[in-house]
Amino acid sequence: LGICNLKNLFELDLSSNNFEGQLPQCLINLTHLKVLDISSNRLSGNLPSIVANLTSLEYLDLSFIDFQGTFSINSLANHSKLEVLLLSPQNDMLQVKTENWLPTYPLKVLQLPHCRLNVNPSFLLHQSNLKFLDLSHNQLVGNFPTWLLQNNTGLEVLFLWNNSFSGILPRLPNAKYDKLRHLDISSNNFSGKLPENLGIIFQKLIYLDMSKNNFEGNIPYSVGEMKELTILDLSRNNFTGKLPRPIVSSCLSLDWLDLSNNNFYGQLFPNYMNLTDLGSLYLDNNHFSGKMTDGLLSSTLLRVLNVSNNMLSGDIPHWIGNFSVLSVLLMSENYLKEIFGPTHI
């Protein structure tokens, strides 16, 4: 392979092609490589052993490839400059072993979804410079790993969705994790009430997904402190109470709000709503009742509204016609009576 003769090559990007089979062993000669990206190809078989010999690597992307078998991260023990490791197989045929690995280098980006880890990687206890961490879809168990946040105060993205974490979310110290922008803990087995200081410690979040868990109780008032939140998904839990005032009156940047499949009740669209940037609102499968008041009128950018399977009554209000960009309106399985004609709009 001609590339293997390029002994001074320090960056090699072969991503998003149609390469098949296994990588040629001669790539082991590229000892000066700092960047290697072979992601999104049709490569298969065992994860290449050549990676262990490329000890100058700073950036390694092996994601979206059908590797199989077992790969031990111990093989990267001599990669003292490695900052970015992206390994997310397209299938569940690769198992990554992390036991007894104590890296001597500060990882900044670690992506290990679909790697069948089964246990929390112990080496993460020794990391303090992580900015991006994805451990989703790994059958991980135990409590929420608060130590990840406490040890990595510069963490910007944390994905833990689709695991088997359980227990309550502990009340974290009032230290603010201002760097954290994306947090996804959906599809786990968390339970109990949310910490009262949730919105204080995570004030800078723009994306929060806690759906498909067993959370319960009211939404804490501190959530209203998340002024930059654009996507909030709390669906498929056991939350209760009226439409959470801290969210609908204070989270002014929200574009996507999903509170569906919970136990919220009371009036829909109270007059204190002030979500001027809202584009999608999902309130279906709750216990909202009574007539729909006009508190939603400030959301002039609304594209999707789902209030189906509640206990709403009365007529469909004429102000619905004010949403000029509304493209999806779902109101089935309620007790609504009359549809206003054009003369009422």
Buried (B, 14 or more C-beta within 10 A) or exposed (E): EEEBEBEEBBEBEBBEEEBEEBBEEEBBBBEEBBBBBBBBBEBBEEBBEBBBBBBBBBBBBBBBBBBBEEBBBBBBBBBEEBBBBBBBBBEEEBBBBBEEBEBEBEBBBBBBBBBBBBEBBEBBEEBBBBBBBBBBBBEBBEEBBEEBBBBBBEBBBBBBBBBEBBEBBEEBEEEBBEBBBBBBBBBBEBBBBBBEBBBBBBBBBBBBBBBBBBBBBBBBBBBBBBBBBBBBBBBBBBBBBBBBBBBBBBBBBBBBBBBBBBBBBEBBBBEEBBBEBBBBBBBBBBEBBBEBBBBBBBBBBBBBBBBBBBBBEBEBBBBBEBBEEBEEBBBEBBEBEEEBEEEEE
